[in-house]
Amino acid sequence: MTPAVEALLSAGVDFATFTYDHGAADVGYGQEAAAALGLDVESVFKTLVADTGDGLVVAVVPVAGRLDLKALARAVGAKRVTMADPRSAERTTGYVVGGISPFGQRRVLPTALDDSALGQRRIHVSGGRRDLEIGLDPADLVSVLDAVVASIATE
């Protein structure tokens, strides 16, 4: 059980976990999870950590898209953001890159969810390990994390 799973259990959220063999594909972690689990790639989201200069924030965007840093800055009220140093992201969240979950992080970070998630009945995000995905209603992600919903991804 990962801290992400424990956080969702504590929140009383309806979710499902999915495991797969990590390392089976030579693609990004989210793309690998979608292929291994037979999920619609549009329902799989990656968790990225960015730096506002005043602190770290989390962006949850589709694995098939890219994070728009300017849009994220607007969404979280920052002048600008850059991608966080991977070691800093790992230390702050308690997860390894490729397995960072938006849930159960060591320190709760402001979170922004791409608005495309709301068009999905269920989305899939990292469960806190590179071989674990969590499927849940995007509204539950917003509620549990008090996430901002904004257009923060590009194709």
C-alpha positions in Angstrom: 0.0 0.0 0.0 1.4 3.4 -1.0 0.7 6.7 0.7 -1.5 7.6 -2.3 -3.7 4.6 -1.7 -3.8 5.3 2.0 -4.8 9.0 1.4 -7.7 7.9 -0.8 -8.9 5.3 1.6 -8.8 7.9 4.4 -10.8 10.3 2.2 -13.4 7.7 1.5 -13.1 8.0 -2.3 -14.2 5.3 -4.7 -11.1 4.3 -6.7 -9.5 1.3 -8.3 -5.8 0.3 -8.5 -4.1 -1.3 -11.5 -0.7 -2.8 -11.6 1.5 -3.6 -14.6 5.0 -4.7 -15.5 7.1 -1.6 -15.5 9.9 -1.4 -18.0 8.1 -3.4 -20.7 7.9 -0.4 -23.1 10.4 2.2 -24.3 8.0 5.2 -23.9 7.1 7.6 -21.1 5.8 6.2 -17.8 2.2 7.3 -18.5 2.2 6.0 -22.1 3.7 2.7 -20.8 0.9 2.4 -18.2 -1.8 3.1 -20.8 -0.4 0.5 -23.2 0.2 -2.1 -20.5 -3.2 -1.8 -18.9 -5.2 -1.3 -22.2 -6.5 2.1 -21.1 -7.6 4.9 -23.4 -4.6 7.1 -23.5 -6.9 10.2 -23.1 -7.9 8.9 -19.6 -4.3 8.6 -18.3 -2.7 11.6 -16.7 0.8 12.3 -15.5 1.8 14.2 -12.4 4.5 16.9 -12.9 6.1 19.1 -10.3 6.9 22.7 -11.1 8.7 25.5 -9.3 7.1 29.0 -9.0 10.2 30.5 -7.4 8.2 30.7 -4.2 7.6 27.0 -3.9 6.6 23.8 -5.7 3.2 23.1 -7.4 1.7 20.0 -8.9 0.3 19.8 -12.5 -1.8 16.9 -13.6 -2.0 16.7 -17.4 -2.8 14.1 -20.0 0.1 11.8 -20.8 -0.5 12.5 -24.5 0.0 16.2 -24.0 2.5 18.6 -22.7 2.4 21.0 -19.7 2.0 24.7 -20.7 4.1 26.4 -18.2 2.6 29.9 -18.8 -0.9 28.5 -18.4 0.1 26.8 -15.2 1.6 30.0 -13.9 -1.7 31.8 -14.5 -3.7 29.0 -12.9 -1.7 29.1 -9.7 -1.2 32.8 -9.6 2.5 32.8 -10.2 4.5 35.2 -12.4 6.2 32.2 -14.0 7.0 28.5 -13.4 9.7 26.2 -14.4 10.0 22.4 -14.1 11.2 21.5 -10.7 14.5 19.8 -10.2 13.8 16.1 -10.1 15.7 15.6 -6.8 13.7 18.4 -5.2 10.4 16.9 -6.5 11.3 13.5 -5.1 12.4 14.9 -1.7 9.2 17.0 -1.4 6.7 14.4 -2.6 8.3 11.3 -1.2 8.0 9.6 -4.5 10.4 8.8 -7.3 10.2 10.4 -10.7 7.9 8.3 -12.9 5.9 7.3 -9.8 4.9 10.7 -8.3 1.3 10.6 -7.4 -0.8 13.7 -6.7 -2.1 12.0 -3.6 -0.3 11.2 -0.3 2.7 13.4 -0.8 5.0 14.2 2.1 4.0 17.9 1.9 0.7 18.9 0.4 1.4 21.1 -2.7 -1.0 23.3 -4.6 -2.4 21.3 -7.4 -3.8 22.2 -10.9 -5.7 19.7 -13.0 -6.0 20.1 -16.8 -9.7 20.8 -17.6 -9.7 18.0 -20.2 -10.0 15.6 -17.2 -13.5 16.7 -16.6 -14.6 15.2 -19.9 -13.6 11.8 -18.7 -15.8 9.5 -16.5 -12.6 8.2 -14.8 -9.0 9.3 -15.0 -5.9 7.3 -14.2 -3.0 8.8 -12.3 0.1 7.3 -10.7 -0.5 5.4 -7.5 2.9 6.2 -6.0 5.0 3.6 -7.8 6.1 3.2 -11.4 3.9 0.1 -11.8 0.7 1.3 -10.1 -2.1 3.4 -11.5 -5.2 4.7 -9.7 -8.5 5.1 -11.5 -11.0 7.6 -10.1 -13.6 10.2 -10.9 -11.8 13.5 -11.8 -14.2 15.3 -9.5 -12.9 13.3 -6.6 -9.3 14.4 -7.4 -10.4 18.0 -7.4 -12.2 17.6 -4.1 -9.6 15.6 -2.2 -6.7 17.9 -3.4 -8.7 21.2 -3.5 -7.2 21.4 -7.0 -7.6 24.3 -9.4 -9.1 23.2 -12.8 -7.7 25.1 -15.8 -6.5 24.6 -19.3 -2.8 23.8 -18.6 -1.9 21.3 -21.3 -1.1 21.5 -25.0 -0.9 18.7 -27.5 
